[in-house]
C-alpha cells in the first residue's frame, strides 16, 4: 500500500480491511449529526491551529 494511502486511512481512522465507502458515509453521517446538534466540527482544509500552511497548499488543481 502506498504511504500516502496509509496516511489518509490513519488520518480518518479508517481500516483498509473494511468497506471504505461505508466508513466514509458513516463519518459523513456523524458529522451531519454533530452539525444538527450545534456541536463544533472541523471544516475542510488545513486546521486553524496548524500554523503556516503555505507548504501544504498548492495551486495545481483542476479548474473548470
Phi and psi in degrees as GROMACS dihedral restraints (atoms count N, CA, C in turn):
[ dihedral_restraints ]
;  ai    aj    ak    al  type     phi  dphi    fc
    3     4     5     6     1   -60.9    20    10
    4     5     6     7     1   149.1    20    10
    6     7     8     9     1   -60.7    20    10
    7     8     9    10     1   -37.8    20    10
    9    10    11    12     1   -63.6    20    10
   10    11    12    13     1   -37.3    20    10
   12    13    14    15     1   -68.0    20    10
   13    14    15    16     1   -43.1    20    10
   15    16    17    18     1   -61.2    20    10
   16    17    18    19     1   -38.3    20    10
   18    19    20    21     1   -66.0    20    10
   19    20    21    22     1   -40.6    20    10
   21    22    23    24     1   -66.3    20    10
   22    23    24    25     1   -45.1    20    10
   24    25    26    27     1   -59.3    20    10
   25    26    27    28     1   -43.3    20    10
   27    28    29    30     1   -65.4    20    10
   28    29    30    31     1   -41.1    20    10
   30    31    32    33     1   -61.2    20    10
   31    32    33    34     1   -35.0    20    10
   33    34    35    36     1   -96.7    20    10
   34    35    36    37     1    -2.8    20    10
   36    37    38    39     1    72.0    20    10
   37    38    39    40     1    25.3    20    10
   39    40    41    42     1   -89.5    20    10
   40    41    42    43     1   159.6    20    10
   42    43    44    45     1  -116.5    20    10
   43    44    45    46     1   133.2    20    10
   45    46    47    48     1   -68.9    20    10
   46    47    48    49     1   -16.0    20    10
   48    49    50    51     1   -87.0    20    10
   49    50    51    52     1    -8.0    20    10
   51    52    53    54     1  -111.0    20    10
   52    53    54    55     1   166.1    20    10
   54    55    56    57     1   -62.3    20    10
   55    56    57    58     1   113.8    20    10
   57    58    59    60     1   -67.7    20    10
   58    59    60    61     1   -38.0    20    10
   60    61    62    63     1   -63.0    20    10
   61    62    63    64     1   -42.8    20    10
   63    64    65    66     1   -61.8    20    10
   64    65    66    67     1   -42.1    20    10
   66    67    68    69     1   -62.4    20    10
   67    68    69    70     1   -41.8    20    10
   69    70    71    72     1   -66.7    20    10
   70    71    72    73     1   -44.3    20    10
   72    73    74    75     1   -65.6    20    10
   73    74    75    76     1   -37.6    20    10
   75    76    77    78     1   -63.6    20    10
   76    77    78    79     1   -41.4    20    10
   78    79    80    81     1   -62.2    20    10
   79    80    81    82     1   -45.5    20    10
   81    82    83    84     1   -61.1    20    10
   82    83    84    85     1   -42.4    20    10
   84    85    86    87     1   -63.7    20    10
   85    86    87    88     1   -41.3    20    10
   87    88    89    90     1   -63.0    20    10
   88    89    90    91     1   -40.2    20    10
   90    91    92    93     1   -66.1    20    10
   91    92    93    94     1   -43.6    20    10
   93    94    95    96     1   -59.9    20    10
   94    95    96    97     1   -40.7    20    10
   96    97    98    99     1   -64.9    20    10
   97    98    99   100     1   -40.3    20    10
   99   100   101   102     1   -64.3    20    10
  100   101   102   103     1   -40.6    20    10
  102   103   104   105     1   -63.4    20    10
  103   104   105   106     1   -43.8    20    10
  105   106   107   108     1   -59.4    20    10
  106   107   108   109     1   -34.6    20    10
  108   109   110   111     1   -81.9    20    10
  109   110   111   112     1    -4.6    20    10
  111   112   113   114     1    80.5    20    10
  112   113   114   115     1    13.9    20    10
  114   115   116   117     1   -81.7    20    10
  115   116   117   118     1   156.2    20    10
  117   118   119   120     1   -74.1    20    10
  118   119   120   121     1   139.9    20    10
  120   121   122   123     1  -130.5    20    10
  121   122   123   124     1   157.1    20    10
  123   124   125   126     1   -83.6    20    10
  124   125   126   127     1   123.1    20    10
  126   127   128   129     1   -73.5    20    10
  127   128   129   130     1   161.5    20    10
  129   130   131   132     1   -60.5    20    10
  130   131   132   133     1   154.1    20    10
  132   133   134   135     1   102.6    20    10
  133   134   135   136     1  -167.6    20    10
  135   136   137   138     1   -76.0    20    10
  136   137   138   139     1   128.6    20    10
  138   139   140   141     1   -58.1    20    10
  139   140   141   142     1   146.0    20    10
  141   142   143   144     1   -56.4    20    10
  142   143   144   145     1   -38.4    20    10
  144   145   146   147     1   -83.1    20    10
  145   146   147   148     1     6.4    20    10
  147   148   149   150     1   -66.6    20    10
  148   149   150   151     1   -36.7    20    10
  150   151   152   153     1   109.3    20    10
  151   152   153   154     1  -143.3    20    10
  153   154   155   156     1   -77.9    20    10
  154   155   156   157     1   107.2    20    10
  156   157   158   159     1   -96.6    20    10
  157   158   159   160     1     9.2    20    10
  159   160   161   162     1   -56.4    20    10
  160   161   162   163     1   -34.5    20    10
  162   163   164   165     1   -74.7    20    10
  163   164   165   166     1   -11.6    20    10
  165   166   167   168     1   -97.6    20    10
  166   167   168   169     1   -18.7    20    10
  168   169   170   171     1  -108.4    20    10
  169   170   171   172     1   130.5    20    10
  171   172   173   174     1  -125.4    20    10
  172   173   174   175     1   171.0    20    10
  174   175   176   177     1  -105.1    20    10
  175   176   177   178     1     6.1    20    10
  177   178   179   180     1   -88.7    20    10
  178   179   180   181     1    60.6    20    10
  180   181   182   183     1  -112.4    20    10
  181   182   183   184     1   166.7    20    10
  183   184   185   186     1   -79.4    20    10
  184   185   186   187     1   130.8    20    10
  186   187   188   189     1  -115.6    20    10
  187   188   189   190     1   146.3    20    10
